[in-house]
Structures are given as structure tokens and as C-alpha cells.
Amino acid sequence: MKKNNKLSSLFGYIALTSGSIWFGAYISRLLTTYQMFEETEFALKNYITNVNISAIFQTTFPLVNLTFFSYLVMIISFTFFLIFTKMKMKENGWLLIVSLIIYLTLPFESLLLIIDYQLIILFLNEQFTSEKILTLTIDRMTNLNSFPIILILSYLAIPFFLVFRPLTQNIKDEN
């Protein structure tokens, strides 16, 4: 296998690091927001009132920011990694599969990022008691309701491909 240049390795490292941060924050955010609602419908649990909902949204604000910005950094740095790497997808099937997972989920995650951007704007304006935040949170959960599960399962496969690198062709060096 050919050695990658330093720029490619740097973008690969940034993509892997920001992807790990994003994935952990994404799972934390899902667990936090789904715990606010009843199991069968999107009605707030009985212990959540107008008094404490502001504090709950203030605690989810860092998770929203972290998932939003780390996902953008991951997508940009992974794209630069693919541009600068010497590895060919034809010879490295694992890289093709990882790229497909990342780029096929991108349009769906972009729809959710638009909602996240609106949430960040409301958070920056310190409108934590806004009914709009609750509406956007419910919209984010209902728009692509099963997508987060598919996304999590897809991204859980990526470490397997990165470690074991299946579907790699052994090409003899012609030098």
C-alpha cells in the first residue's frame, strides 16, 4: 500500500477525531432529548414544566453546538482527505464503503442540520423558554424519525472497516 502524504494524514486524523466527537455527542443528544418525552407520543413527561424546561434546553445547548460543528468539520476534512490521499477506491473497497456511508447519509443529516442551525440561533439569542425550541426539537425527531437509528448503525460499521480494511486488493508495486 502506498504511503499517504502528511496533508492527507492530517485531514484523515481530523476527520476521524471530529467524527468520533460528533458520534458521541450525537448519541448523547438523542438520549437526552428522547428522555424528555413520553414513549408513545411527543408529549413532555409530567415532571417537565415551564419552569424547568429552560434549564433542560440550556443543558442541551452544548450538545447541539457540538454535533453541528463537529459534523461539518468531519465532512469537510474527510472530503479533503479523499482529495489528497494516494489511495484509490478501486483498490481499497473499505474506503469506498466508508465514503458511501458518509456521503449517502449527508443529505438526510443536512435536513437535520438546518433545524439545528435554527436552534443555535434561538440559543444564541438566549430564548431558552421559547416554544419554538420545543417545536424545533419535536420537528427534528419527527421529520426523519427512524433515520438516527440507521445513521448510528451505519456509523458503527466504520471502525470495522478502518481496522480490518476488508476488500483491499494487493497491487504489486511496479517501481
N, C-alpha and C positions, 0 to 999 in steps of 0.2 A: 504494500500500500504506500502511496506517495505521501510524503510529509507535507503537512499544511504550513503555510507561511504564518508569521506571527500575527498579522492582522486578522486572518481567518480564525486563528485560535482565540484571539481576544474577543471577537464577535461571538464565537461559539460559547466561550465562557460566560459572557454577559447574557446571552440567550438562555443558557442553562440556569444561571443564577436567578435571573428575573423570572423565568418560568417556574422555578421552584418556589420563589416567594409568592408569585401570583397564585399558584395552585394551592398552597397552604392557606393563603388569605381567602381564596375563593371558597374553599370548604368551610372555613371558619365563618365566613359571611353567610353561607347557606344555612349552616346550623343555627346561627344566631337569629336570622330573620324568620326561618320556619318555626322556631320555638315561640314566636310572638303570637301565632295564630292557632286556632282550633284545628284539629286533624281533618275534619271533613269539609270545612269551608274557610273562607278567608275572613273570619270574624276574629277580632282580638280576644285573647284569653281574658278571663274575668279579673285577673289581678293587674291588668294593664289599664290604667286610667289616663285621663287627660293631664293629670299632674305628673305622672312618671314617664309618659311616652316621650317627652322632650329629652329626658336623661337617657332613655334607650336609644334614641336616634343620635344623641351625642356620642354614645359609645360605638355605634356602628359607622360613624363618620370616618374614622381612620381606616376601617376595612374597605369602605367604598373607594377612598382615595388610593389605597394600596393596590386593590385589584385593578382599578382603572389605569393607573400609571405603569404598574409593572407589566400588565398585558401589552400595552403599547410599546414599552421598551423591549419586551420579548419578541414581538412581531418584527419590529424594525431591525433588531440585532440579528435575528435568525435569517431575515432576508439578506442582510449584508454578509452573514456567514456563507450563505449559499452562493452569493455573487463572487466572493473572494476565495472560496475553497477550491482545491485542486481535485477533490473527489467528484467523480461522475456518478450521477444517479443510476445510470445504466449498469455500472459495475457494483454499486452499493444499494441493494434493494431496501435495506433497512432505512437509509437516508430518504429514499423515495416514500416509504410508508410514513415516516415521521413527518415529512413535508406535507403529505396528503392529509394527515390528521390535523396538522396546524392550519393549513390553508382552507380545508373544507369546512372547518368549524368557524373560521374567521367571519364569514358573512352573518352567521347567526349570532355570534358573540358581538358583532358590531351593532346589531339591533339593540342588544342589552347595554352596550356601552353608551348609546345615545341616551337611554334612560339614566344611566349612571352619571353622565355629564349634567343632566338636568338636576339630579340630586346634589351633585357637587356645587352647582350654582346656588341652590337653595341653602345648602350648608354654609357656604361662604358668606351668604347674606344673613346668617345666624337666624334663620327661620325654622328652628328645630321643632316648634309646635305647629307648624303648618300642616294643614290637612292634605296639602299637595304632596308632601313627603310620603305620607301613608298611602296615598293613591298611586304614586310612582312605584313604591315598594310592591304593592299588590300587582300593578301592571307588569313589573319585571318578573314576578313569579307566575303570572298567568299567560303572558304573551307566548313564551316558549316553555310551557310547563314541564315537559319531560327532557328538554334539552340539557339542563345542568347534569342530569344523571348520565346521559350519553357522553357528554363532554368529560366528566370525571372518569368514566370507564375507558374512554379513548386515551386520555392523557396518562392513565395508569399503565397503559401498554408501552408508552415511550421509554421508560427506564429499561425495560426488557430489550428493546431494540438498540438502545445506546450501549448496554453492557455486552450483550451476546452477539450483536451485529449479524443477524441471520441474512441469508440471501446475498452474501458477498461473493463476487466472482474473483477467483485468483488469476490475475493477469500477470504474465511474466514480463519483467522489465526488459525492454529491448535495448537498453544502453550498454 
